[in-house]
C-alpha cells in the first residue's frame, strides 16, 4: 500500500470508531443509514466499511439539531439545504420555535391545573376517605 492510501485509510473510520468519535451508538448510525440521514459506504471485498471524517460532522449535526427540537424528518430536510440557503433554514427554525412556544404554553396550563389539584388535595388531607386530587382526576375534564 502506498503512503497516500495508508493515510487515506487511517483518516477513515470503522462504524465503531465513528460511533465513539461522534458520541452515538453503532445502532444509531445504522438507524440513520436505514432512514437515509447518513450514507452507508460501500463494503470492500475484504475488511470493514470505512467512513470519512465528514460523517462525524454529519452525526454531530444530527444530534445537535435533535437537541434544539428538530425531528429526524426535519433534520433530513435541513440536510438537503445547502449552506447558501439560510432563508429556508431560518423559516424551518422559526416554525419549530412557534411549535415549541405553543408546547410551553400547553405545559404551563397543565402545570397550573396540577398545582390547583395539589392545593385541593392538601386542603382535604385530613379527610382520609376523600381525596380531592383523586376525585378530580376521576371526573370529566371541564373546558
C-alpha positions in Angstrom: 0.0 0.0 0.0 1.4 3.4 -0.8 1.7 6.2 1.7 -1.3 8.1 0.2 -3.6 5.1 0.5 -2.3 4.4 4.0 -3.0 8.0 5.0 -6.5 7.8 3.4 -7.3 4.6 5.2 -6.1 6.0 8.5 -8.3 9.1 8.1 -11.3 6.9 7.7 -13.3 5.2 10.5 -14.9 1.8 11.2 -18.5 2.1 12.4 -17.4 1.6 16.0 -14.7 4.3 15.7 -17.2 6.6 14.1 -19.8 6.0 16.8 -17.2 6.7 19.5 -15.9 9.8 17.8 -19.4 11.2 17.3 -20.7 10.2 20.7 -23.5 8.0 19.4 -24.2 4.3 19.4 -23.5 1.9 16.5 -27.2 1.1 16.2 -27.9 4.8 16.0 -25.6 5.0 13.0 -27.3 2.0 11.4 -30.7 3.5 12.0 -29.7 6.8 10.4 -28.4 4.9 7.4 -31.8 3.0 7.1 -33.8 6.2 7.1 -31.4 8.0 4.7 -29.8 10.5 7.1 -26.3 9.0 6.7 -24.8 7.4 3.7 -23.5 3.8 4.1 -20.1 3.4 2.5 -19.5 0.5 0.1 -18.2 -2.6 1.7 -14.8 -3.5 0.3 -14.3 -7.1 -0.8 -12.3 -7.7 2.4 -12.5 -5.8 5.6 -14.9 -3.3 7.0 -16.8 -0.3 5.7 -14.8 2.9 6.3 -16.5 6.2 7.0 -15.0 9.5 6.0 -14.3 12.2 8.7 -17.2 14.2 7.3 -19.5 11.5 8.8 -18.5 12.7 12.2 -19.6 16.2 11.4 -22.9 14.9 9.9 -23.7 12.9 13.1 -22.9 15.8 15.3 -25.2 18.0 13.2 -28.0 15.4 13.5 -27.6 15.2 17.3 -27.4 19.0 17.8 -30.5 19.5 15.6 -32.3 17.0 17.7 -31.2 18.8 20.9 -32.9 22.0 19.7 -36.1 20.2 18.9 -36.0 19.1 15.2 -37.4 15.7 14.4 -35.4 13.3 12.2 -37.6 14.1 9.3 -37.0 17.8 9.7 -33.3 17.2 10.1 -33.3 15.3 6.8 -35.0 18.4 5.2 -32.4 20.6 6.8 -29.6 18.4 5.4 -30.9 18.8 1.9 -30.4 22.5 2.1 -27.0 23.9 1.1 -25.0 26.4 3.1 -26.3 29.3 1.0 -30.0 28.6 1.7 -30.1 30.3 5.0 -33.6 31.7 4.4 -35.2 28.2 4.2 -33.3 27.0 7.2 -34.4 30.1 9.1 -38.0 29.6 8.1 -37.8 26.0 9.4 -36.3 27.2 12.7 -38.9 29.9 13.1 -41.7 27.3 12.5 -40.1 25.0 15.1 -39.8 27.8 17.5 -43.5 28.6 17.2 -44.4 25.0 17.8 -42.2 24.8 20.9 -43.7 28.1 22.2 -47.2 26.5 21.9 -46.0 23.4 23.7 -44.6 25.5 26.5 -47.9 27.3 26.9 -49.8 24.0 27.0 -47.4 22.7 29.6 -47.8 25.8 31.7 -51.6 25.3 31.6 -51.1 21.7 32.7 -48.9 22.9 35.5 -51.4 25.4 36.7 -54.1 22.7 36.8 -51.8 20.3 38.6 -51.0 22.9 41.2 -54.6 23.5 41.7 -55.2 19.8 42.3 -52.3 19.7 44.7 -53.7 22.6 46.7 -57.1 20.9 46.8 -55.5 17.7 47.9 -53.7 19.5 50.8 -56.9 21.1 51.9 -58.7 17.8 52.2 -55.8 15.8 53.6 -57.5 15.5 57.0 -60.4 13.7 55.4 -59.0 10.2 54.9 -62.0 8.9 53.0 -62.0 11.7 50.3 -59.0 12.9 48.2 -59.7 15.9 46.1 -57.0 15.0 43.6 -58.3 11.5 43.1 -61.9 12.8 42.8 -60.9 15.5 40.3 -59.0 13.0 38.1 -62.0 10.7 38.1 -64.3 13.4 36.8 -64.7 14.5 33.1 -62.4 17.4 32.3 -64.1 20.9 32.2 -63.1 23.0 29.3 
